Amino acid sequence: MLAGIGSAVDTNIATADGAFAAVMCTARQLGLPSDFSVFVQGAGKVGSSLAASLVEMGATVYTADVVAERADIRGCTNVSHMKDPFRELKVSLSTFICSPRANQQGTYLQDAPGLRS
């Protein structure tokens, strides 16, 4: 992302696009139907863009964020109120965006307990 400094490219959107490609490729490799379900934890600039793109592709998207209002994304179900959405939801895939330190974000794919094959 250092290459984005001073660039017209929004690195948040670029990161979300990369995560989107990873999710879609994973779903395809697993043979999931086009309406697969996914949990996106973290609804900042990256997570919200990722969630919106997944909705556009027909996925059922659940979102959560420590600031619950951020997870109110059109077409998504906000599950910020759940104590442990990773265990409570039955989803095909889950992703989460974490920022352990300010200005650093990572994207991870993780098998969810309800993974369908």
N, C-alpha and C positions, 0 to 999 in steps of 0.2 A: 504494500500500500504506500510505501514511501514514494513510489513513482507518481502517485496521485497528488503529491504536494505541489501546489501551484498549477495544477492541471484543471481543465474544464470538466474532467470526468468526476462524477460523484462516486467516491470510493465505497460509500455505503451501498449504493445501488449495484455497483460492480460486485461487491461481496455477496449481496443477496442473489444476484444472477448466477454466481458460481455455486452457491448453496442450492439454488433452484435446479440447476443442471445436475448436481450430485443427487438430489432427491429423486428427480425424474428418472435418471439412469438406474438408480437403485430399485425404484418401483418397477421399472421395465425388466431388470434382471431377475427380480423376484416373481415376475409374472402377475403383478397386482392389477386389478381392474382399473379403468380410468377414473373411477370415483373412489379410489383408495382414501383411507383416512390418515391424517397426519396431525401430530401435536407439535406446535411451535412455541417454545418457551423463550420469552424475550421478545417484546413487541416495540423495540426502539426503531431506529431508521432501517436497520437491516432486517430484523424479524418481521416488521409490519409489511415491508416490501415483498419479502419472501412469501408471507401468508397470502397477500393479495394475488401474487402470481399463481400460487397453487390453487386458489379459488377459481381464477380465470381458466385453469386447465381442467376444472371439474372435480378436484379433490374435496373431501369433507375435511375442513380445517378447524382444529381447536387451538385456541391461543391462551397464553397466560403471561402475566408480567407482575413484578413486585408493585408497580403502579397500575392497579387493575384497569383503570380507564384506558390505558394505552392499548389494551388487548381487545377493545371494542373496534374491531376491524370489519368492514362491510363483508358479509358473506361467511364470516367466521363465528364460532361459538366461543365466547369468553369463559374460560374455566378457572380464572384466577382465584375464585373462592374455594377451590378444591384443596384439601390438605396435601395430597400426593397424587397429582394428575397422572404421573408416569405409571402408577399402579392402578388407579381408578378407571382410567380410560381404556377402552379396547380399540387400539388404533393399529394401523398397518405399519407406520413408521413414526418416529418422533425425531425432532431436531431441537436443538436449543442453541441460543446465542448467549454467550457469557462474556462479561467484561471484568476479569479479575482486577484490572487496573484501568484507570481512565485512559481513553484513547486507544485501547487495545481490545479487539473483539476477535473471537474465534467461532467457528461453526463446526459442529460435531453431529454426526449421524449416530444414532444409538438404536439398537433393537429394543422395541417396546415389549412389555409383557404380553400384550395381545397380538403379537406378530402373526399375520396370516400367511400361508404359503399358497 
